[in-house]
Amino acid sequence: MTSGVGVRVGGPVRVVPRKPLKPRDREVLRWVATGGTAGGMALHLGINEWTAKSRITAVMRRLGAHNRAELVARWLLQADPEDRAWLRNRFGLGGGPR
């Protein structure tokens, strides 16, 4: 049996395998979740905008997302305890006991 997250996007639910997130993936996800742009992320991380866009695209591919909104939704579905704590502190989201 495959471990993963069931996601329905305009069709049948499909299972997207969970892949461990790297620290940089989390940084990208947090930036996108707060509405940050690739240009802003580039300035924040000291990289060029093209690299920032590439990192966002790589994380989208890793989680099987087609756009930034779906990327954040998928992250919410598979968030681990560290991510849930960050989401609760930032947005009051993430589920589970506070």
C-alpha positions in Angstrom: 0.0 0.0 0.0 1.3 3.4 -0.9 1.5 6.1 1.8 0.3 9.4 0.6 -2.3 12.2 0.5 -5.6 11.8 -1.2 -6.3 14.9 -3.3 -9.3 15.7 -5.5 -8.8 18.4 -8.1 -11.6 18.5 -10.6 -11.8 14.7 -10.8 -11.3 11.5 -8.9 -9.1 11.5 -5.8 -5.6 10.5 -6.6 -2.9 9.6 -4.1 0.2 11.7 -4.1 3.1 9.9 -2.4 4.5 11.7 0.6 8.1 12.8 0.2 10.1 14.1 3.0 10.4 17.9 2.8 13.9 19.4 2.8 14.6 22.5 5.0 14.7 24.6 1.8 11.3 23.2 0.7 9.8 24.3 4.0 11.3 27.8 3.5 9.7 28.0 0.0 6.4 26.7 1.3 6.3 29.2 4.1 7.1 32.0 1.7 4.4 31.0 -0.7 1.8 30.4 2.1 2.3 34.0 3.3 1.6 35.3 -0.2 5.2 36.1 -1.0 6.4 36.6 -4.6 9.3 35.0 -6.2 11.0 38.4 -6.4 10.5 39.0 -2.7 11.8 35.5 -1.9 14.8 36.1 -4.0 15.7 39.3 -2.1 15.0 37.6 1.2 17.2 34.5 0.4 19.9 36.5 -1.5 19.3 34.6 -4.8 18.2 35.7 -8.2 14.5 35.7 -9.1 14.9 32.9 -11.7 16.4 30.6 -9.0 13.5 31.5 -6.7 10.9 30.6 -9.4 12.8 27.3 -10.0 12.7 26.4 -6.4 8.9 27.1 -6.2 8.4 25.0 -9.3 10.5 22.2 -7.9 8.5 22.1 -4.7 5.3 22.2 -6.7 6.5 19.1 -8.7 7.6 17.4 -5.5 4.1 17.7 -4.0 2.2 17.2 -7.3 0.7 20.7 -7.3 -0.3 22.7 -10.4 -0.4 26.2 -8.9 0.5 28.0 -5.7 -2.9 27.6 -4.1 -2.9 23.9 -4.6 0.7 23.7 -3.4 -0.3 25.3 0.0 -3.4 23.1 0.2 -1.3 19.9 -0.4 1.2 21.1 2.3 -1.6 21.6 4.7 -2.9 18.0 4.1 0.5 16.4 4.7 2.0 18.9 7.3 4.2 17.2 9.9 4.2 18.5 13.5 6.9 21.1 12.9 4.9 22.5 9.9 1.6 22.4 11.9 3.2 24.4 14.7 4.4 27.0 12.2 0.9 27.2 10.6 -0.9 27.5 13.9 1.5 30.3 15.1 1.2 32.1 11.8 -2.4 31.6 10.8 -4.2 29.6 13.5 -4.3 26.6 11.1 -3.0 23.1 10.9 -5.5 21.2 13.0 -4.8 19.2 16.1 -4.6 20.4 19.7 -3.0 23.8 20.4 
